[in-house]
């Protein structure tokens, strides 16, 4: 399948997931559009799969709707969700993330030793658009960003926010999800305060080198024998 078809299909799927997430959070098109700083008509086009949001817009949306980021790489619909009320300067945050993603894209391209012209030829995305993306002058529609990153041999996850307020919230959400995916008996063990020293010991052991672990094991054997 050619790049243009892949982008079109991804854009349509993204629209379905965006609409599903909004409905699950009981938010209107107007509210979501306002949250990510676009016109209502633009957000409606996102939902209809006629155009795509950029990654920063998507990050703001998951924060606003209180979603895990992997929802937009999922094939499952969302259940009821409670939205966030914490106020952030989302417009400013969006602009900063757009510039950061442009810089990351350029960094990825330089690391791969690919010129903008060659990247444009391989992806079918115009040279002028890629230049504007790298300078942060233009928001990158997510399907195009995925194609660019994949062509450069990178991973889309490396572009996710991990340091800002939205990024920190996403990390905490992922931690909760990982905890919930653990076996029940393991969750019960971790949740009991009396087991905290064992967990702290396990954390210390996990940071030790192989030689240091071998030395500790030998000392334990000396004690028990």
Secondary structure, DSSP 8 states (H G I E B T S, - for coil): --HHHHHHHHHHHHHHHHHHHHHHTT--HHHHHHHHT--HHHHHHHHTTSS--BHHHHHHHHHHHT--GGGGG-SS-------------HHHHHHHHHHHHHHHHHHHHHHTT--HHHHHHHH---HHHHHHHHTTSS--BHHHHHHHHHHTT--GGGGS--SSHHHHHHHHHHHHHHHHTS-HHHHHHHH-GGGHHHHHHHHHHHTS-HHHHHHHHHHHHHHH-
